[in-house]
Amino acid sequence: MAILLGAIGDDVTGSTDLALMLSKHGMSVVQYIGLPHAGAVVPDAQAAVVALKSRTAPVEQAVADSLAACDWLLAQDARRIFFKYCSTFDSTVKGNIGPVAERLLERLDAGITIYCPAFPENGRTVYNGHLFVGGDLLSDSSMRHHPLTPMTDSNLVRFLGKQVRNSETVALIDYATVERGTASIRNRLQELARRKYRHVVVDALTNQHLVIIGEACADLKLVTGGSGVAMGLPLNFRREGLLGDSAGPVPLPKLAGGTVVLAGSCSAATRRQVARMSARCPSVGIDPRELACGKMVIEDIAHWAAERVGESPVLIYSTAEPEQVASVQAQLGREAAGHLIEQAMGKLALRLRQAGVCNFIVAGGETSGAVMAALQVRSLRIGPEIAPGVPWTIGEDEPRLCLALKSGNFGGDDFFEKAVRMLP
């Protein structure tokens, strides 16, 4: 089946965020975990989202994986390609957002694209090219302490200019232009394309801005951004007569086996969520240093959790304060510490699935990717929304699983409890 929109996400939770946005605005969506095999055919869906693990991968690998995903989506006759990254523009000066987008432009033989990570519902806005988190510049937010992609520059035009080959090809469409509407944005894009600009950061402060930005991008072969800017894309297909009645999210099945929360993110939001949930259910914290020296054993943690999960949800977390994270990284190394936790969470998920657990709530993009790989979940359908940007999803593989995959920064303090209450 040909699809209308093909999307490439740089991590699992961000891809789920995008899939939810498209679903809420009337598209049937299937999300793939990793690159589907060459002969795979999209089943009864108007949008397909390929969730990669490329956000913190080496640049060359991120580019190669993204191009492979693009090629597969084009083989499904996708009319447009969307490159999804985090609403906090998680990357480093070396990449991966700029290099991936640049190579996608080349693969699609496209001249220009936009960059708009804004997601006002979650406090992410762009003004004069600067990304804000709530009322703070990105560089003043908790993201400056991110263990893998510390964001210390909120000026996206300047930051993106360091990632692409030629900083002179980066421009801004400012708030005043966006306020004047779709035609104003489209005309500005055409002008910038004539002047050989290729990378255009776009201001957005409201959902209405995102809708008209999406409308203005109707003719672009490639659009990049957070999930927010995708809310306007289904309208383009509807105006063309290609998209009919709303599909909406699918209902959650009732599955036995209890619920486990696996929290690997160390974001401020997840730290608050872990603190609240740990006071309300059985919980255990994982210290990577103890894993490394053998004081903490995965099988023991899994056994402990399996004995308790039938009575209430169980929380297992590696979430820690920035100072503790820095200490661990200094001792084990940044990449080694992260890899150790990802492996641990994946092994725990598999052991608990073998023990009968069918409902998993996972916090953190890297953690979610590791858990999906361990559980061998290949594709998801999108269920009801738990919080802005976070739905319940249903694994299409057997055995069936309900999975809530949360970006570390998303959700209120009671997110875990709210997610559990939504299960039938």
N, C-alpha and C positions, 0 to 999 in steps of 0.2 A: 504494500500500500504506500503510495506517495505521501509525504508529509509536507505540511506547509512551512513549519519552522524547525530547523535543526539547531540544537544548542550544545555548546561545549562548556562544561563547568570545570573550574580548576580544583575543586574538592567536592566531597560527597554532600556535606550539609548545605553548601552554597547552591549546589545543583538542585537539591530538594526544595530550597527556598524559591528558586526560579520556577520549578515545576508547579509549586503551589500557586505562584502568581499567575501563571498561564491558565491553570485549572480554574482559579477564581474568576478569571475573565473569559471563561467559556470555551477553552480548548481541552480536548481529551489528550492526556499526556502519559507517556511511558518514560521512566527514567532507567537508564542502564548504568550499572556499576562497573566501570572500566569499559574498554573498547569492545563492542560486540564482535563476534566472529564474522568473517567476510560474507558468509551466506545468510546471516541473520536478516529477517524481514520484520519491520515494525508492525505489530498486530493492532489494527483498529485504533489508531491514534493520529491526531492532527499535529502533534508536536512530539519530538523525541529529544531527550536530554541525555547526553553522554557525560557521566561524572568521572573525571579523571582524578588522579592524585598528583597533580602537577604544580600546585601552588609553591611548594618548597623544594621541588625537584631541581636538579641541575638544569640550567637554561637549555642546553642542547636536548635533554630528554623531554622537558616541558614542550618545547617547540615540536619535536618529532611526534610526541603523543597527540598533541593538538591537531597537527596536520593530518595524522592518521584518522582521528575522529572526524575531522572535516571531510575527508575523502569518503568515509563511510556514510556520512549524512548526505553528501551529494549523490552517492549511489542510491539513496532512498528518494532521490528527486526533491530534496529540500529546496524550497524557493528562496529562503533567506537563512543566513547563519548568524547566530548570536554567541558571543563569547562572554561568559559570566565569571566575574571575580567578586571578591568580598566588598561590602559597602564601606569598609575601612581601607580599601585599596591595598590589602596586605601583599607586600612584595619588598624587594630590596633595590638598591640603586642598580644592581646588575640585572634585575628582572624579577618576576617573569612576565609581567603584564605587557609591557611594551614590546619585547621581542616576539612574544606569541602573536599579538595583534598585528605586528608588522609583517610577519610571515603569512598570516592568514590573509591579509590584504593582497599579498603577492599571489598566493594560491588561487584566490578568487578573481584575480585580475581586476581588483577594485582600486579606485584612486584615493578614497577618503573614508574615514570612519569616525564615530564619536566615542567619547569616554564619559560615562556618567554613573558614578557609584551611589548616587543619592538614594536614600530610603527614609523619607520623612517620618513614617510611622515608627521607626526605630531610632529617630533622632539624627540621621545622617543627611546632611544637606551640603550643597556646594554653592559658594558665593564668591564672585571674583576669582574663581579658579581654586579657592581654598576649601578644603574638606573640613566640615565641622562634625563633631560628635556631641550631640546635645548643644549646649552653649559654648563648648570649648573647641578650639582648634584641634585637629587631629593630633598635632605634635604636643599638645598639652593634656591629652586624654590618657587613659590607662594604656592605650595602644603603644605608647612610647616604651612600655616595659615588656612588650610581647617577646616571648623567648625565641621565636624563630624569625619574625618579621617586624622588628621594632620600627614604628613609624614616627620619625622625628622631623619630618617636613610635611606640612599641610598644603603647600602650594603644588597642586597636581600638574600644572603646566611646567613648572621647573623640574619637578620630580620625574615626570614622564620624559622630559627632554634629556635626562641622563640615561634613560633606558633604551631609547630608540637611536638609530644610527646618526640622525641629523636633528639636533634640537631646533633648528630653524624651520622644521616642518610641523611643529606643534603650535596650536593656536587655541584661542578661547572664544566661545560664544557666551557672552555675559548675560547677566540677569535682565538688563534692559531689553536686549534682543529677544530673550525668551518671553518676557512679559508681553511683547507685541504680538505673539502668537505663532501659529504654525508656518504661515507664509514667510514671516520674518526670519525664522530659523532656517527654513528651506533655502531662502534666497542667500542667506549668509553662508550656508554650507556650499552652495554652488559657487559663490564668489571665492571662498577659500580654496575650493578645488581648482578653479581656474588659475589661482595663484600658487598652485602646487603644494599647498598644505595637505598633510595626510592624516594627522592626528589632532582631533578637536575635543578639548574638554568643554563640557556644557554645564552651566549653572542650573541648579534646580532647588527650590525651597519648598515646594508643595507637590501633592499628588497630581494636581491639574497641570503643573509644569511638566511632569513626567509623561502624562498622556499626550500633550501636544508635541513634546520632543519625539515620542514614539511615532506620532502621525507624520512629523516632518521627515522621519527616517524611512518612510515607506519605500523609497527607491534605492536605498543603500543595500549593497550586497552583504555587508557586514555591519553589525551593531555590537558595541561592547558596553558593559556596565554591570551594575548590581541588578538585582531582580526588579527594583522599582521601575526602571525605565522600560522594562518588558511589559508593564501593564497596558501600554498603548499599542503594542504590536498586534494583538488579536483584532483590534478595531480595524486595522488596515486590511486584514484578510476578509473581515466582515463586509467592508465597503466594496471589496472586489467581488462579493458574492460567493466566496470560497468557504465561508464559515457560517454554519447555521445556528441552530438552537444551542444554548449553553449545555455543556456536558457536566461540569461540576465534579466535586470530589466523590470518591466511592465510599460506601459505608464500611465500618470496621467489622470484621468477623469476631465472634466470641471464641477465644482460644484458651485452652487450659494451660496450667503450668506456672502461673504467677508472673511477676514483673521484676526485672532487675534494672537498676540505673547504673551506668558506667560513665563516670565523669573524668575525662582526661584533660579538659581545657583548664587553663589557669587564669582565664579572664576574670575581670572584676565581677561581672554578672554571674558567672558560674561559681565563683567563690561564695557569693551570697546565697545562691541556690543550694550549694552543698551544705553550708552552715545551717540553713533552715531545715533541709531534709534530714541531715544526720541527727537532729534532735527529735525526729519523729518516726524513725524506722531503724532497724539494724544496719549498721554501717561499719566499714573498715577502710582505712587509708593505706595507700601503697607508697612506700618510700623506695625510689629506684636504687638507692645505695644499698638497702637491705636486700633487694632483688639481686643486685650484682654480686653481693658477697654470700648469697645463699641463706641469709637469716630469714627471708620471707620466701615461701614456696607457693607457686600458683595453684597446685593441686590442693593444698591446705585451704587456701582462700575459697576456692570453688566448692570444696566440701562444706565449709562453714556456711556459705551462702545458700547452697542447695538445701541444707537442713532447715533454713529459716524462710525461704522465699514463699512457701505455701501460706504462711500465716500473714505476711505483709510484704510490701515491696522491700527490696534490699538494695542498699547503696554501696558501691565500691568506687573509690575515687583516688586519683593521684593529684588532684587540685591542691595548689599550695600558694602561699604568698610570694610576691616577687623576690624578696630577699632569700627565701628558702630555695626557690627555683635557681637563682643565681649561684647559690652555694653548691647545689647539686651539679649544675653545669660546669662549675669550676673544677669539681672533683672528677666527674665522669666524662666531661666534654659535652657540648651542646647537642650535637647530632646523636651521639651514643645514648645520652639520657633520654632523648625523645624516642629513639628507636626502641629502647628497652621498655618504656611504658606502652608504646603501641603494640609491641609483641605481647606484653602481659595482658592487655585488655582484649586482644584478639583471642588468645588462648583461653581466657576466662569466659568469654562469650561462647566459645565452642564447647567447653566443658559444661557450662550451664545449659546450653541447648541440648546436649546429650543427656542431661539430667531432667529434661522435660520443660524447661522455660521457653515460652513462646512470645513474650512481650519484652522488648528491650528499649530503654530510653538511653541515648548516647549523647554526651556533651563534648563537642570539639570536632573540628573537621578532620584532623589527622587521626584521632581516635575512631571516628565513624568509619573512615576508610579502612582502618585495620580490622575493625569488627566486621564490616561487610565482607572483606576478603576472607576472614577466618570462617564466617558462616556460609561462604560461597553463595551469597545472594547476588544474582546477576541483573535482576530488573525489579522495579517497584511501580506500583500504582499509588496515586496520591489520594489520601483520605482527608478527614476534617482538619481544620486549622486549630492548633493549640494556642499559638501566639503569633503575632506578625512575623512572617518568614519561616515558621516552623509548623509543618503538618505531621499528623500520624501518616505513615505509609504502610502498604501491605506488600510483602515480598511475594512475587509470582512463582517462585520456585517451591518445590516441596522439600521439607514440610513448611507449611505456611507460617509466617511470622508477622507480627505487628511491630513496627520499628519507628521510633521518633528520633530523628537525627538532628541535633541542635547545634547551630553555630555557637561558639563559646560566648559571644557577646549578646546573644538574643535571649528574650524571655524575662519575665518578672521574677521576683524572689521566690514565688510559689510555683514556678514553672513545673517542677517535677510532680508536685502534688496534683496540679491541674491536669497534667497529662494522664496520670493514673486514674483520676476520676472520670475521664472521658472513655475509658475502656468499657465495653459492654459486659 
